[in-house]
Amino acid sequence: MGEIILKFDSVEEANDARTALDGHKWKHVMWDLDQRLRAVVKYNAGLLDSEKEATDEEANVADKLREVIREILQDNNLSLEY
């Protein structure tokens, strides 16, 4: 694999540097969210409490949210897959 160098030269660019360095964390957080929503849809697990059963309405909302997440990712040429 080739070398990639990111340069941030000033204090004002500190947030940009942190964003660049934390990209993998953001991806993991989105993957975790997607997996929680998937559990609601597939296994009828409660969203906030996995010990409780999800209602039909919660499952429908979880399914729609997964679709929206994937649409937004696709629009930005991103993927949750590793």
QUIWO-V60718 format. One record per residue. N is the residue number from 0. RES is the residue in one small letter. PSI is psi in degrees with one decimal (* if undefined). OMEGA is omega in whole degrees, -180 to 180 (none if undefined). D_CENTER is the distance of its C-alpha to the mean C-alpha in Angstrom with 2 decimals. Layout:
# QUIWO-V60718
N:RES:PSI:OMEGA:D_CENTER + N:RES:PSI:OMEGA:D_CENTER
This chain:
# QUIWO-V60718
0:m:143.4:180:25.84 + 1:g:170.9:-179:26.91 + 2:e:137.1:177:26.59 + 3:i:127.5:-180:24.25 + 4:i:125.4:175:25.42 + 5:l:127.8:-179:23.65 + 6:k:129.6:174:26.21 + 7:f:117.0:-167:25.86 + 8:d:-11.3:-174:29.38 + 9:s:166.7:178:29.47 + 10:v:-34.2:-180:28.40 + 11:e:-23.5:-179:27.05 + 12:e:7.7:-178:24.51 + 13:a:-41.0:179:23.25 + 14:n:-39.6:178:20.07 + 15:d:-39.5:179:19.43 + 16:a:-44.0:180:20.14 + 17:r:-40.5:178:17.80 + 18:t:-44.3:180:14.90 + 19:a:-40.9:-178:15.97 + 20:l:-27.4:-177:16.32 + 21:d:8.8:-178:13.02 + 22:g:-43.0:-180:10.91 + 23:h:-32.2:177:10.37 + 24:k:-42.3:178:9.36 + 25:w:-41.6:180:6.59 + 26:k:-42.6:-180:5.41 + 27:h:-41.3:178:6.35 + 28:v:-44.2:178:4.97 + 29:m:-37.3:178:1.24 + 30:w:-43.1:178:4.38 + 31:d:-44.6:178:6.42 + 32:l:-45.7:179:5.62 + 33:d:-39.9:180:6.17 + 34:q:-35.6:175:9.03 + 35:r:-43.3:178:10.44 + 36:l:-37.8:178:10.70 + 37:r:-40.6:179:12.21 + 38:a:-35.5:177:14.63 + 39:v:-45.5:-177:15.79 + 40:v:-49.3:-171:16.53 + 41:k:-39.9:-174:18.00 + 42:y:3.3:179:19.63 + 43:n:29.1:178:20.30 + 44:a:144.8:176:18.86 + 45:g:145.6:-177:18.67 + 46:l:-46.4:-178:15.38 + 47:l:-27.1:179:16.81 + 48:d:104.1:-175:19.42 + 49:s:-12.0:178:18.95 + 50:e:-20.3:180:22.75 + 51:k:153.5:177:23.34 + 52:e:141.9:176:23.16 + 53:a:146.8:174:20.95 + 54:t:166.0:176:23.07 + 55:d:-38.5:180:23.14 + 56:e:-42.8:178:21.82 + 57:e:-42.0:179:18.75 + 58:a:-40.4:179:18.14 + 59:n:-43.1:179:18.66 + 60:v:-42.8:179:16.30 + 61:a:-42.7:179:13.50 + 62:d:-44.5:179:14.38 + 63:k:-40.0:178:14.50 + 64:l:-39.2:177:11.12 + 65:r:-40.3:178:9.67 + 66:e:-43.7:-180:12.09 + 67:v:-43.7:178:11.18 + 68:i:-47.7:-179:7.50 + 69:r:-36.5:178:9.22 + 70:e:-45.5:179:12.02 + 71:i:-44.1:178:10.44 + 72:l:-45.7:-179:8.91 + 73:q:-40.9:179:12.40 + 74:d:-24.3:-179:14.22 + 75:n:17.6:180:12.99 + 76:n:43.7:178:13.74 + 77:l:161.7:-180:10.38 + 78:s:149.2:175:9.22 + 79:l:-13.1:-178:6.99 + 80:e:143.9:179:10.52 + 81:y:*:none:12.32
